[in-house]
Amino acid sequence: MPRKQNNNLVTQLVDNEARVKKQLTLPGLALGCWPLAGMTRAGVTRQAAIETVAAAIDHGITHLDTAYCYGENGESERAIAQAIKGRQNEVTIASKCGIHWQTGKKQTVDGRPDTIIREVKESLVRLELDRLDLLYLHTPDTNIPIQESAGALRRLLDEGIVGAVGLSNGNVEECRLFAEICPLSACQRHFNMLQQEIRPVLLPYCQSKRIAMVAYWPLMKGLLTGRMKRDQVFPRTDSRHKYLMFRGEEFQKNLDFVDTIRSLATQQNLSLVSLVLAWTMVQKGITTVLFGATSAKQVATNAQALACHLEDGSIFAINEAIQQRGPILGSRKV
């Protein structure tokens, strides 16, 4: 049965800001459910998606991060609903709103309040829930003041439809403006060994405001798993063919870096994936690390990071390798 919200809690606690900060507890490792939609990876079936989520829960990874636009018709959310039947009380669900698909697989950003409210209601139907533990604005809509979007999320928060609110893909100024209207409990941005743009400014800001930082792309869209070949060619159905980090000389330099840290993992008798995720989880200011997976086997491999402990010397060696690699051309599509 769907989880029921605690109406007494919603109505009795007047200090909403304090309530949100107290209630939101995020784990070190969580499942990012975008790959489950099957739009960026070939061969991802509904059954595979269900089995992936179930495996995550079985391995103690119970925070599931999805979005309204993860799939043209909410495939990710629908798979989650099937996977958690009878296990709703074991998981916490985060979703996002403000991006949808138009005909022709074109993403559209729409942060208008009416759109946000409509998308969230539809997400709840897909997930077969009556409440979200955490809801993000997926990205700021440059066509309207971010305060308008924040107002819609504030309304959902006050009504108890969501337990806490976050902002994904925002900068410091956008976080500040958002928080003037709605308590901001989490911020979500990409972060990994070679993409650390948030470290100088956004990360310290979030720490100072006690805003959780949820990092996606810790495995750099699969590059840091060590499974890619030097002559790797990504098909048109795989979104990675659009990114500079997977093309030409930049790709080869990134694979050189992977070879370096692979040797560090071997020295410690760790898998490369465990080393990468464990390093990411211990970075100052990072609250939660999201990893993507499309099979139960991948989940089992990634979950091993929960038991890893990196010594100071290992962290130092990894950081040295990162410094030697230098900045990458990563996030921009071509």
C-alpha positions as CSV (number, residue, x, y, z in Angstrom):
1,M,0.0,0.0,0.0
2,P,1.2,3.6,-0.6
3,R,2.8,5.3,2.3
4,K,0.5,7.8,4.1
5,Q,1.7,11.2,5.1
6,N,1.7,12.1,8.8
7,N,-0.9,14.9,8.7
8,N,-0.5,15.7,12.3
9,L,3.2,16.3,11.8
10,V,2.5,18.5,8.8
11,T,-0.1,20.7,10.6
12,Q,1.5,20.8,14.1
13,L,5.1,21.8,13.2
14,V,4.9,25.5,12.5
15,D,8.6,26.1,11.9
16,N,8.8,24.5,8.5
17,E,12.5,25.4,7.9
18,A,13.6,23.7,11.1
19,R,11.4,20.7,10.3
20,V,12.8,20.2,6.9
21,K,16.4,20.4,8.0
22,K,15.7,17.9,10.8
23,Q,13.8,15.4,8.7
24,L,16.2,15.1,5.7
25,T,18.7,12.4,6.3
26,L,20.6,11.2,3.2
27,P,22.9,8.2,2.9
28,G,26.4,8.1,1.5
29,L,25.5,6.1,-1.5
30,A,22.3,6.1,-3.5
31,L,20.9,4.8,-6.8
32,G,20.5,7.3,-9.6
33,C,17.6,6.0,-11.7
34,W,18.0,7.9,-15.0
35,P,19.6,4.9,-16.8
36,L,16.6,2.8,-16.0
37,A,14.5,4.9,-18.4
38,G,16.4,3.2,-21.3
39,M,16.9,6.4,-23.3
40,T,20.7,6.5,-23.0
41,R,21.6,2.9,-22.9
42,A,20.5,0.2,-25.3
43,G,18.7,-2.9,-24.1
44,V,17.4,-1.7,-20.8
45,T,14.0,-3.5,-20.4
46,R,11.4,-2.8,-17.8
47,Q,12.2,-6.1,-16.1
48,A,15.9,-5.2,-15.9
49,A,15.0,-1.9,-14.4
50,I,12.8,-3.5,-11.8
51,E,15.5,-6.0,-10.9
52,T,18.1,-3.3,-10.6
53,V,16.0,-1.3,-8.1
54,A,15.2,-4.5,-6.1
55,A,18.9,-5.4,-6.0
56,A,19.8,-1.9,-4.7
57,I,17.3,-2.3,-1.8
58,D,18.7,-5.8,-1.1
59,H,22.2,-4.3,-0.8
60,G,21.1,-1.6,1.6
61,I,21.0,1.2,-1.0
62,T,17.5,2.5,-0.2
63,H,17.6,6.1,-1.5
64,L,16.3,6.1,-5.0
65,D,16.7,9.3,-7.1
66,T,14.5,9.7,-10.2
67,A,12.7,12.5,-12.1
68,Y,9.6,13.3,-14.0
69,C,11.5,13.3,-17.3
70,Y,13.4,10.1,-16.8
71,G,11.7,8.5,-19.8
72,E,9.3,10.0,-22.2
73,N,6.4,8.4,-20.3
74,G,7.9,8.2,-16.9
75,E,9.6,4.8,-17.4
76,S,11.9,5.2,-14.5
77,E,9.2,6.1,-12.0
78,R,7.0,3.3,-13.2
79,A,9.7,0.7,-12.9
80,I,10.4,2.0,-9.3
81,A,6.8,1.6,-8.4
82,Q,6.8,-2.0,-9.4
83,A,10.1,-2.7,-7.7
84,I,9.1,-1.3,-4.4
85,K,5.6,-2.9,-4.1
86,G,5.4,-4.2,-0.5
87,R,8.7,-2.5,0.3
88,Q,7.7,1.2,0.3
89,N,8.7,1.6,4.0
90,E,12.2,0.5,3.2
91,V,13.0,3.3,0.8
92,T,13.2,7.0,0.5
93,I,12.3,8.5,-2.9
94,A,13.6,11.7,-4.5
95,S,12.2,13.0,-7.7
96,K,12.6,16.1,-9.8
97,C,10.3,18.4,-11.7
98,G,10.6,21.2,-14.3
99,I,11.7,19.3,-17.4
100,H,9.5,17.3,-19.8
101,W,9.8,15.7,-23.2
102,Q,8.2,17.0,-26.4
103,T,7.5,15.1,-29.6
104,G,10.8,14.0,-31.2
105,K,12.6,13.3,-27.9
106,K,13.3,17.0,-27.2
107,Q,13.7,18.1,-23.6
108,T,11.9,21.3,-22.5
109,V,12.6,23.2,-19.3
110,D,9.5,24.6,-17.8
111,G,9.6,25.8,-14.2
112,R,6.2,27.6,-14.1
113,P,4.3,26.8,-11.0
114,D,1.3,25.2,-12.7
115,T,3.7,22.9,-14.6
116,I,5.5,21.9,-11.5
117,I,2.3,21.1,-9.6
118,R,1.0,19.0,-12.5
119,E,4.3,17.1,-13.0
120,V,4.6,16.3,-9.3
121,K,1.0,15.0,-9.2
122,E,1.7,12.8,-12.2
123,S,4.9,11.5,-10.7
124,L,3.1,10.5,-7.5
125,V,0.6,8.5,-9.7
126,R,3.4,6.8,-11.5
127,L,5.2,5.9,-8.3
128,E,2.0,4.9,-6.6
129,L,2.8,7.1,-3.6
130,D,1.0,10.0,-2.0
131,R,4.2,11.7,-0.8
132,L,7.8,12.3,-2.0
133,D,10.6,12.3,0.6
134,L,12.6,14.8,-1.5
135,L,11.7,16.9,-4.5
136,Y,14.2,18.9,-6.6
137,L,13.6,21.6,-9.2
138,H,15.4,19.8,-11.9
139,T,17.1,22.9,-13.3
140,P,16.4,26.6,-13.2
141,D,14.1,27.9,-15.9
142,T,15.9,30.9,-17.4
143,N,12.5,32.2,-18.8
144,I,11.1,33.0,-15.4
145,P,12.4,34.2,-12.0
146,I,13.6,31.2,-10.0
147,Q,11.5,32.5,-7.0
148,E,8.3,31.6,-8.9
149,S,9.4,28.0,-9.2
150,A,10.5,28.0,-5.6
151,G,7.0,29.2,-4.6
152,A,5.4,26.2,-6.2
153,L,7.8,23.8,-4.3
154,R,7.1,25.7,-1.1
155,R,3.4,25.1,-1.6
156,L,4.0,21.4,-2.0
157,L,6.2,21.4,1.1
158,D,3.7,23.2,3.2
159,E,0.9,20.9,2.1
160,G,3.0,17.9,3.1
161,I,3.1,16.4,-0.4
162,V,6.9,16.5,-0.2
163,G,9.1,16.1,2.8
164,A,12.0,18.3,1.7
165,V,13.1,20.4,-1.3
166,G,16.2,20.6,-3.3
167,L,17.7,22.4,-6.4
168,S,19.5,20.5,-9.1
169,N,21.9,22.1,-11.5
170,G,21.9,25.5,-9.8
171,N,24.6,27.9,-8.9
172,V,25.2,29.9,-5.7
173,E,23.1,32.8,-6.7
174,E,20.2,30.6,-7.8
175,C,20.4,28.7,-4.5
176,R,20.3,31.9,-2.6
177,L,17.3,33.3,-4.5
178,F,15.5,29.9,-4.2
179,A,16.1,29.7,-0.5
180,E,14.5,33.2,0.1
181,I,11.2,31.6,-0.9
182,C,11.5,27.9,0.0
183,P,13.8,26.1,2.5
184,L,16.5,24.4,0.6
185,S,17.7,21.1,2.0
186,A,19.7,19.6,-0.9
187,C,21.6,20.7,-4.0
188,Q,22.5,18.2,-6.8
189,R,25.4,18.7,-9.2
190,H,27.8,16.5,-11.1
191,F,31.1,15.8,-9.3
192,N,33.8,13.2,-9.8
193,M,37.6,12.8,-9.8
194,L,38.0,14.8,-13.0
195,Q,35.0,17.2,-12.8
196,Q,35.2,19.3,-9.7
197,E,33.8,22.6,-10.8
198,I,31.6,22.9,-7.7
199,R,34.6,22.7,-5.2
200,P,35.7,26.4,-5.1
201,V,32.4,28.2,-4.6
202,L,29.2,26.1,-4.5
203,L,30.4,23.4,-2.2
204,P,31.6,25.8,0.5
205,Y,28.3,27.7,0.2
206,C,26.2,24.6,0.7
207,Q,28.3,23.6,3.7
208,S,27.9,27.0,5.3
209,K,24.1,26.8,4.8
210,R,23.9,23.1,5.8
211,I,22.6,22.2,2.4
212,A,23.3,18.6,1.5
213,M,25.3,18.1,-1.7
214,V,24.2,15.2,-3.8
215,A,26.8,14.3,-6.4
216,Y,25.9,12.7,-9.7
217,W,28.2,11.3,-12.4
218,P,30.7,10.0,-9.8
219,L,31.8,7.3,-12.3
220,M,31.9,10.0,-15.1
221,K,29.1,8.3,-17.1
222,G,30.9,5.0,-16.9
223,L,34.4,6.2,-17.9
224,L,35.8,5.7,-14.4
225,T,34.6,2.1,-14.2
226,G,37.6,1.1,-16.3
227,R,35.5,-0.9,-18.8
228,M,35.9,1.3,-21.8
229,K,38.4,0.4,-24.6
230,R,40.8,2.6,-26.4
231,D,38.9,2.1,-29.7
232,Q,35.5,2.5,-28.1
233,V,32.7,3.7,-30.4
234,F,29.4,4.8,-28.9
235,P,26.3,4.2,-31.0
236,R,23.9,7.1,-31.7
237,T,21.5,5.5,-29.2
238,D,24.1,6.1,-26.5
239,S,24.2,9.7,-25.3
240,R,27.9,9.5,-24.5
241,H,28.9,10.0,-28.2
242,K,27.9,13.7,-27.7
243,Y,30.4,14.5,-25.0
244,L,33.9,15.7,-25.5
245,M,35.2,13.6,-22.7
246,F,34.5,10.5,-24.8
247,R,36.1,11.8,-28.0
248,G,39.5,11.9,-29.6
249,E,42.6,13.0,-27.6
250,E,40.5,14.0,-24.6
251,F,39.1,10.4,-24.3
252,Q,42.6,8.9,-24.6
253,K,43.9,11.2,-21.8
254,N,41.0,10.2,-19.6
255,L,41.8,6.5,-20.2
256,D,45.4,7.2,-19.3
257,F,44.1,8.5,-16.0
258,V,41.9,5.5,-15.5
259,D,45.0,3.2,-16.0
260,T,46.8,5.2,-13.2
261,I,44.0,4.9,-10.6
262,R,43.4,1.3,-11.6
263,S,46.9,0.4,-10.5
264,L,46.2,2.2,-7.2
265,A,43.0,0.1,-6.7
266,T,45.0,-3.1,-7.5
267,Q,47.6,-2.2,-4.8
268,Q,44.8,-2.1,-2.2
269,N,43.0,-5.2,-3.5
270,L,40.0,-3.1,-4.4
271,S,37.9,-2.9,-7.6
272,L,38.3,0.3,-9.5
273,V,34.6,1.2,-9.1
274,S,34.9,0.7,-5.3
275,L,38.0,2.9,-5.2
276,V,36.3,5.7,-7.2
277,L,33.0,5.7,-5.2
278,A,34.8,5.4,-1.9
279,W,37.0,8.4,-2.8
280,T,34.0,10.5,-3.8
281,M,32.1,9.7,-0.6
282,V,34.8,11.0,1.6
283,Q,35.3,14.3,-0.1
284,K,34.6,17.2,2.1
285,G,31.1,18.7,1.6
286,I,29.8,15.7,-0.4
287,T,26.8,14.2,1.4
288,T,25.5,11.6,-1.0
289,V,26.9,10.0,-4.1
290,L,24.5,8.8,-6.9
291,F,25.6,5.9,-9.1
292,G,23.7,4.7,-12.1
293,A,23.2,1.0,-12.9
294,T,21.2,-1.1,-15.4
295,S,21.5,-4.5,-13.8
296,A,21.6,-6.3,-10.5
297,K,25.2,-7.2,-11.1
298,Q,26.3,-3.6,-11.5
299,V,24.5,-2.7,-8.3
300,A,26.3,-5.5,-6.4
301,T,29.6,-4.2,-7.7
302,N,29.0,-0.6,-6.8
303,A,27.6,-1.5,-3.4
304,Q,31.0,-2.9,-2.4
305,A,32.1,0.7,-1.9
306,L,30.1,0.9,1.3
307,A,32.6,-1.4,3.0
308,C,35.7,0.4,1.7
309,H,38.0,2.4,3.9
310,L,40.7,4.5,2.1
311,E,43.8,5.3,4.0
312,D,45.2,8.8,3.9
313,G,48.1,7.7,1.8
314,S,45.7,6.3,-0.8
315,I,43.7,9.4,-0.9
316,F,46.9,11.5,-1.4
317,A,48.0,9.3,-4.3
318,I,44.7,9.6,-6.0
319,N,44.7,13.4,-5.6
320,E,48.2,13.5,-7.0
321,A,47.0,11.6,-10.1
322,I,44.1,14.0,-10.4
323,Q,46.4,17.0,-10.3
324,Q,48.6,15.5,-13.0
325,R,45.7,14.9,-15.3
326,G,44.5,18.5,-15.0
327,P,41.2,20.0,-16.1
328,I,39.2,18.1,-18.7
329,L,36.7,19.1,-21.4
330,G,33.9,17.1,-20.0
331,S,30.4,18.4,-19.5
332,R,29.9,20.2,-22.8
333,K,28.1,18.4,-25.6
334,V,29.2,18.6,-29.2
